[in-house]
Amino acid sequence: MTKHGSSITMILMTTTTIACIGSGNMGFALMKGIASAARGAAKIGFADADGEKAKAAAAALGAAVFDSNAEAAEKGDYIFLAVKPQTLEEVLAEIAPVIRKRQPPAPAPVPVPAPAPVLVSMAAGWTIGRIQTVIGGEAKIPVIRIMPNTPALVSKGMIALAASDEAPKEKIAALEAMLKGAGEVDRIQENYLNAVTGLSGSGPAFVCLFIEALADGGVLAGLPRDKALRYAAQTVLGAAAMVQETGKHPGELKDMVASPSGTTIAGISALEAGAFRSTVIEAVQAAWQRAAELG
């Protein structure tokens, strides 16, 4: 077991069951990260309306398959809701009776005692309060909202995390430690999550679009397609690392390359003529607004 895995085992103390309802790209990416970080300390299982999809995800990770969402809700210590916002209400209604049976009777102390399961939602727009309302019950269920992104598939994700008052601190800490197997984890106030959705949640698609366009430019200039794509991807990766590792403002790093009358400033001029920066800002704003609408 790795040193990282050993530290998580100490946090969890006993084997924890992670039930993931939904086995799409995002749910699978997070479970892959958790499996890597919490070696032997977390037992993972999938539930999905598409049983074959759940079996394939489970087989890839050596995980279990639950026969239904209700079984996942019955057995999970953490119940990941890895479904689309449009279907979350249906899933919550299905598992609500099981969750309510696992809740302590009211009045319950705050935080809710450890035996209560923790719901972990990644559905854009769905607030903690709305999820708790749909579940119902005498005591509010602990809910943690996260907003991950697809680079979690390669352990380079950005995961924002906001927890309800009912979630015990040790449960939050354990989840945070497990999620670090999928990338960076940052605790944030819930009211920022729609903005996070627009930026880092949708951002990988915007960046991939830019990489594709950058590579197309290389092809137009005469590079073979495979070379152009390789250079474009590494250029974006390297530029991002410079921002993170130097601590310098992106504008300052841009100025380091943009010499007077040079090639780079000519290219920047072309981007500005196409309203590059304002278009990117509008893309993030559009995604943010859509996240609010989904809620």
Contacts in CASP RR format, 6 or more apart in sequence:
PFRMAT RR
TARGET T0000
AUTHOR 0000-0000-0000
METHOD contacts of the structure
MODEL  1
MTKHGSSITMILMTTTTIACIGSGNMGFALMKGIASAARGAAKIGFADAD
GEKAKAAAAALGAAVFDSNAEAAEKGDYIFLAVKPQTLEEVLAEIAPVIR
KRQPPAPAPVPVPAPAPVLVSMAAGWTIGRIQTVIGGEAKIPVIRIMPNT
PALVSKGMIALAASDEAPKEKIAALEAMLKGAGEVDRIQENYLNAVTGLS
GSGPAFVCLFIEALADGGVLAGLPRDKALRYAAQTVLGAAAMVQETGKHP
GELKDMVASPSGTTIAGISALEAGAFRSTVIEAVQAAWQRAAELG
1 9 0 8 1.000
1 39 0 8 1.000
1 40 0 8 1.000
2 39 0 8 1.000
4 37 0 8 1.000
4 180 0 8 1.000
4 181 0 8 1.000
5 37 0 8 1.000
5 38 0 8 1.000
5 39 0 8 1.000
5 41 0 8 1.000
7 177 0 8 1.000
8 37 0 8 1.000
8 38 0 8 1.000
8 41 0 8 1.000
8 174 0 8 1.000
8 177 0 8 1.000
8 178 0 8 1.000
9 38 0 8 1.000
9 40 0 8 1.000
9 41 0 8 1.000
11 170 0 8 1.000
11 173 0 8 1.000
11 174 0 8 1.000
11 177 0 8 1.000
12 38 0 8 1.000
12 41 0 8 1.000
12 42 0 8 1.000
12 174 0 8 1.000
15 40 0 8 1.000
15 41 0 8 1.000
15 42 0 8 1.000
15 43 0 8 1.000
16 38 0 8 1.000
16 41 0 8 1.000
16 42 0 8 1.000
16 43 0 8 1.000
16 77 0 8 1.000
16 78 0 8 1.000
16 174 0 8 1.000
17 42 0 8 1.000
17 43 0 8 1.000
17 44 0 8 1.000
17 45 0 8 1.000
17 75 0 8 1.000
17 76 0 8 1.000
17 77 0 8 1.000
17 78 0 8 1.000
18 31 0 8 1.000
18 34 0 8 1.000
18 42 0 8 1.000
18 43 0 8 1.000
18 44 0 8 1.000
18 45 0 8 1.000
18 76 0 8 1.000
18 77 0 8 1.000
18 78 0 8 1.000
18 80 0 8 1.000
18 178 0 8 1.000
19 45 0 8 1.000
19 47 0 8 1.000
19 66 0 8 1.000
19 72 0 8 1.000
19 73 0 8 1.000
19 75 0 8 1.000
19 76 0 8 1.000
19 78 0 8 1.000
19 79 0 8 1.000
19 80 0 8 1.000
20 27 0 8 1.000
20 30 0 8 1.000
20 31 0 8 1.000
20 44 0 8 1.000
20 45 0 8 1.000
20 46 0 8 1.000
20 47 0 8 1.000
20 72 0 8 1.000
20 80 0 8 1.000
20 82 0 8 1.000
21 47 0 8 1.000
21 48 0 8 1.000
21 69 0 8 1.000
21 72 0 8 1.000
21 73 0 8 1.000
21 79 0 8 1.000
21 80 0 8 1.000
21 81 0 8 1.000
21 82 0 8 1.000
21 83 0 8 1.000
21 91 0 8 1.000
21 95 0 8 1.000
22 46 0 8 1.000
22 47 0 8 1.000
22 48 0 8 1.000
22 54 0 8 1.000
22 80 0 8 1.000
22 82 0 8 1.000
22 83 0 8 1.000
23 46 0 8 1.000
23 47 0 8 1.000
23 48 0 8 1.000
23 50 0 8 1.000
23 53 0 8 1.000
23 54 0 8 1.000
23 56 0 8 1.000
23 57 0 8 1.000
23 58 0 8 1.000
23 82 0 8 1.000
24 48 0 8 1.000
24 53 0 8 1.000
24 57 0 8 1.000
24 82 0 8 1.000
25 150 0 8 1.000
25 153 0 8 1.000
26 82 0 8 1.000
26 122 0 8 1.000
26 148 0 8 1.000
26 150 0 8 1.000
26 152 0 8 1.000
27 80 0 8 1.000
27 82 0 8 1.000
27 122 0 8 1.000
28 57 0 8 1.000
28 60 0 8 1.000
28 61 0 8 1.000
28 153 0 8 1.000
29 148 0 8 1.000
29 150 0 8 1.000
29 152 0 8 1.000
29 153 0 8 1.000
29 182 0 8 1.000
30 80 0 8 1.000
30 82 0 8 1.000
30 122 0 8 1.000
30 148 0 8 1.000
30 152 0 8 1.000
30 179 0 8 1.000
30 182 0 8 1.000
31 44 0 8 1.000
31 45 0 8 1.000
31 46 0 8 1.000
31 57 0 8 1.000
31 61 0 8 1.000
31 63 0 8 1.000
31 80 0 8 1.000
32 60 0 8 1.000
32 61 0 8 1.000
32 152 0 8 1.000
32 153 0 8 1.000
32 182 0 8 1.000
33 152 0 8 1.000
33 155 0 8 1.000
33 178 0 8 1.000
33 179 0 8 1.000
33 181 0 8 1.000
33 182 0 8 1.000
33 183 0 8 1.000
34 42 0 8 1.000
34 44 0 8 1.000
34 178 0 8 1.000
34 179 0 8 1.000
34 181 0 8 1.000
34 182 0 8 1.000
35 42 0 8 1.000
35 44 0 8 1.000
35 61 0 8 1.000
35 62 0 8 1.000
35 63 0 8 1.000
36 155 0 8 1.000
36 181 0 8 1.000
37 177 0 8 1.000
37 178 0 8 1.000
37 179 0 8 1.000
37 180 0 8 1.000
37 181 0 8 1.000
37 182 0 8 1.000
38 177 0 8 1.000
38 178 0 8 1.000
42 178 0 8 1.000
43 64 0 8 1.000
44 58 0 8 1.000
44 61 0 8 1.000
44 62 0 8 1.000
44 63 0 8 1.000
44 64 0 8 1.000
45 58 0 8 1.000
45 63 0 8 1.000
45 64 0 8 1.000
45 65 0 8 1.000
45 66 0 8 1.000
45 72 0 8 1.000
46 54 0 8 1.000
46 57 0 8 1.000
46 58 0 8 1.000
46 63 0 8 1.000
46 64 0 8 1.000
46 65 0 8 1.000
46 66 0 8 1.000
46 72 0 8 1.000
47 54 0 8 1.000
47 65 0 8 1.000
47 66 0 8 1.000
47 67 0 8 1.000
47 68 0 8 1.000
47 69 0 8 1.000
47 71 0 8 1.000
47 72 0 8 1.000
48 54 0 8 1.000
48 57 0 8 1.000
51 65 0 8 1.000
54 65 0 8 1.000
54 66 0 8 1.000
55 65 0 8 1.000
57 63 0 8 1.000
58 64 0 8 1.000
58 65 0 8 1.000
66 72 0 8 1.000
66 75 0 8 1.000
69 91 0 8 1.000
69 94 0 8 1.000
69 95 0 8 1.000
70 94 0 8 1.000
70 95 0 8 1.000
70 97 0 8 1.000
70 98 0 8 1.000
72 79 0 8 1.000
72 95 0 8 1.000
73 79 0 8 1.000
73 95 0 8 1.000
73 98 0 8 1.000
73 99 0 8 1.000
73 117 0 8 1.000
74 98 0 8 1.000
74 102 0 8 1.000
76 117 0 8 1.000
77 117 0 8 1.000
77 118 0 8 1.000
78 117 0 8 1.000
78 118 0 8 1.000
78 120 0 8 1.000
78 171 0 8 1.000
78 175 0 8 1.000
79 95 0 8 1.000
79 99 0 8 1.000
79 117 0 8 1.000
79 118 0 8 1.000
79 119 0 8 1.000
79 120 0 8 1.000
80 120 0 8 1.000
80 122 0 8 1.000
81 88 0 8 1.000
81 91 0 8 1.000
81 92 0 8 1.000
81 119 0 8 1.000
81 120 0 8 1.000
81 121 0 8 1.000
81 122 0 8 1.000
81 123 0 8 1.000
82 122 0 8 1.000
83 91 0 8 1.000
83 123 0 8 1.000
84 123 0 8 1.000
85 123 0 8 1.000
85 124 0 8 1.000
85 125 0 8 1.000
85 126 0 8 1.000
85 294 0 8 1.000
85 295 0 8 1.000
86 294 0 8 1.000
88 121 0 8 1.000
88 123 0 8 1.000
88 126 0 8 1.000
88 131 0 8 1.000
89 134 0 8 1.000
92 131 0 8 1.000
92 134 0 8 1.000
92 135 0 8 1.000
93 134 0 8 1.000
95 135 0 8 1.000
96 134 0 8 1.000
96 135 0 8 1.000
96 136 0 8 1.000
99 117 0 8 1.000
99 119 0 8 1.000
99 135 0 8 1.000
99 141 0 8 1.000
100 135 0 8 1.000
100 136 0 8 1.000
100 137 0 8 1.000
102 115 0 8 1.000
102 116 0 8 1.000
102 117 0 8 1.000
103 112 0 8 1.000
103 116 0 8 1.000
103 137 0 8 1.000
103 138 0 8 1.000
103 139 0 8 1.000
103 141 0 8 1.000
104 112 0 8 1.000
104 113 0 8 1.000
104 115 0 8 1.000
104 116 0 8 1.000
104 139 0 8 1.000
105 138 0 8 1.000
105 139 0 8 1.000
106 137 0 8 1.000
106 138 0 8 1.000
106 139 0 8 1.000
107 139 0 8 1.000
108 138 0 8 1.000
108 139 0 8 1.000
110 165 0 8 1.000
110 166 0 8 1.000
111 142 0 8 1.000
111 165 0 8 1.000
111 166 0 8 1.000
111 167 0 8 1.000
111 168 0 8 1.000
111 169 0 8 1.000
112 139 0 8 1.000
112 140 0 8 1.000
112 141 0 8 1.000
112 142 0 8 1.000
112 166 0 8 1.000
112 167 0 8 1.000
112 168 0 8 1.000
114 168 0 8 1.000
114 170 0 8 1.000
114 171 0 8 1.000
116 139 0 8 1.000
116 141 0 8 1.000
116 142 0 8 1.000
116 166 0 8 1.000
117 141 0 8 1.000
117 142 0 8 1.000
118 141 0 8 1.000
118 142 0 8 1.000
118 143 0 8 1.000
118 144 0 8 1.000
118 167 0 8 1.000
118 171 0 8 1.000
118 175 0 8 1.000
119 131 0 8 1.000
119 135 0 8 1.000
119 141 0 8 1.000
119 142 0 8 1.000
119 143 0 8 1.000
119 144 0 8 1.000
120 143 0 8 1.000
120 144 0 8 1.000
120 145 0 8 1.000
120 146 0 8 1.000
120 175 0 8 1.000
121 128 0 8 1.000
121 131 0 8 1.000
121 143 0 8 1.000
121 144 0 8 1.000
121 145 0 8 1.000
121 146 0 8 1.000
122 145 0 8 1.000
122 146 0 8 1.000
122 147 0 8 1.000
122 148 0 8 1.000
123 294 0 8 1.000
124 147 0 8 1.000
124 194 0 8 1.000
124 197 0 8 1.000
124 290 0 8 1.000
124 291 0 8 1.000
124 294 0 8 1.000
124 295 0 8 1.000
125 193 0 8 1.000
125 194 0 8 1.000
125 197 0 8 1.000
125 291 0 8 1.000
125 292 0 8 1.000
125 294 0 8 1.000
125 295 0 8 1.000
126 145 0 8 1.000
126 294 0 8 1.000
126 295 0 8 1.000
127 145 0 8 1.000
127 190 0 8 1.000
127 295 0 8 1.000
128 143 0 8 1.000
128 145 0 8 1.000
128 162 0 8 1.000
128 164 0 8 1.000
128 190 0 8 1.000
129 143 0 8 1.000
129 164 0 8 1.000
130 295 0 8 1.000
131 141 0 8 1.000
131 143 0 8 1.000
132 140 0 8 1.000
132 141 0 8 1.000
132 143 0 8 1.000
132 164 0 8 1.000
135 141 0 8 1.000
139 166 0 8 1.000
140 164 0 8 1.000
140 166 0 8 1.000
141 166 0 8 1.000
142 163 0 8 1.000
142 164 0 8 1.000
142 166 0 8 1.000
142 167 0 8 1.000
142 168 0 8 1.000
142 171 0 8 1.000
143 163 0 8 1.000
143 164 0 8 1.000
143 166 0 8 1.000
143 167 0 8 1.000
144 161 0 8 1.000
144 162 0 8 1.000
144 163 0 8 1.000
144 164 0 8 1.000
144 167 0 8 1.000
144 171 0 8 1.000
144 172 0 8 1.000
144 175 0 8 1.000
145 161 0 8 1.000
145 162 0 8 1.000
145 163 0 8 1.000
145 190 0 8 1.000
145 193 0 8 1.000
146 159 0 8 1.000
146 160 0 8 1.000
146 161 0 8 1.000
146 162 0 8 1.000
146 179 0 8 1.000
147 159 0 8 1.000
147 160 0 8 1.000
147 193 0 8 1.000
147 196 0 8 1.000
147 197 0 8 1.000
147 200 0 8 1.000
147 201 0 8 1.000
148 157 0 8 1.000
148 158 0 8 1.000
148 159 0 8 1.000
148 179 0 8 1.000
148 182 0 8 1.000
148 201 0 8 1.000
149 157 0 8 1.000
149 158 0 8 1.000
149 159 0 8 1.000
149 200 0 8 1.000
149 201 0 8 1.000
149 203 0 8 1.000
149 204 0 8 1.000
150 157 0 8 1.000
150 204 0 8 1.000
151 157 0 8 1.000
151 158 0 8 1.000
151 183 0 8 1.000
151 204 0 8 1.000
152 159 0 8 1.000
152 182 0 8 1.000
152 183 0 8 1.000
155 181 0 8 1.000
155 182 0 8 1.000
155 183 0 8 1.000
156 183 0 8 1.000
157 182 0 8 1.000
157 183 0 8 1.000
157 184 0 8 1.000
158 183 0 8 1.000
158 184 0 8 1.000
158 186 0 8 1.000
158 200 0 8 1.000
158 201 0 8 1.000
159 179 0 8 1.000
159 182 0 8 1.000
159 183 0 8 1.000
159 184 0 8 1.000
159 185 0 8 1.000
159 186 0 8 1.000
160 186 0 8 1.000
160 187 0 8 1.000
160 188 0 8 1.000
160 192 0 8 1.000
160 193 0 8 1.000
160 196 0 8 1.000
160 200 0 8 1.000
161 172 0 8 1.000
161 175 0 8 1.000
161 176 0 8 1.000
161 179 0 8 1.000
161 185 0 8 1.000
161 186 0 8 1.000
161 187 0 8 1.000
161 188 0 8 1.000
162 187 0 8 1.000
162 188 0 8 1.000
162 189 0 8 1.000
162 190 0 8 1.000
162 192 0 8 1.000
162 193 0 8 1.000
163 172 0 8 1.000
163 187 0 8 1.000
172 187 0 8 1.000
176 185 0 8 1.000
176 187 0 8 1.000
179 185 0 8 1.000
188 196 0 8 1.000
193 291 0 8 1.000
194 288 0 8 1.000
194 291 0 8 1.000
194 292 0 8 1.000
195 288 0 8 1.000
197 287 0 8 1.000
197 288 0 8 1.000
197 291 0 8 1.000
198 284 0 8 1.000
198 285 0 8 1.000
198 287 0 8 1.000
198 288 0 8 1.000
198 291 0 8 1.000
199 284 0 8 1.000
199 287 0 8 1.000
199 288 0 8 1.000
201 287 0 8 1.000
202 283 0 8 1.000
202 284 0 8 1.000
202 287 0 8 1.000
203 284 0 8 1.000
203 287 0 8 1.000
206 280 0 8 1.000
206 283 0 8 1.000
206 284 0 8 1.000
207 236 0 8 1.000
210 236 0 8 1.000
211 229 0 8 1.000
211 232 0 8 1.000
211 233 0 8 1.000
211 236 0 8 1.000
212 232 0 8 1.000
214 228 0 8 1.000
214 232 0 8 1.000
214 235 0 8 1.000
214 236 0 8 1.000
215 225 0 8 1.000
215 228 0 8 1.000
215 229 0 8 1.000
215 231 0 8 1.000
215 232 0 8 1.000
215 233 0 8 1.000
216 228 0 8 1.000
217 228 0 8 1.000
218 228 0 8 1.000
218 231 0 8 1.000
218 232 0 8 1.000
219 225 0 8 1.000
219 228 0 8 1.000
223 231 0 8 1.000
239 253 0 8 1.000
242 248 0 8 1.000
242 253 0 8 1.000
243 250 0 8 1.000
243 253 0 8 1.000
246 253 0 8 1.000
254 268 0 8 1.000
257 264 0 8 1.000
258 264 0 8 1.000
258 265 0 8 1.000
258 268 0 8 1.000
259 265 0 8 1.000
271 277 0 8 1.000
END
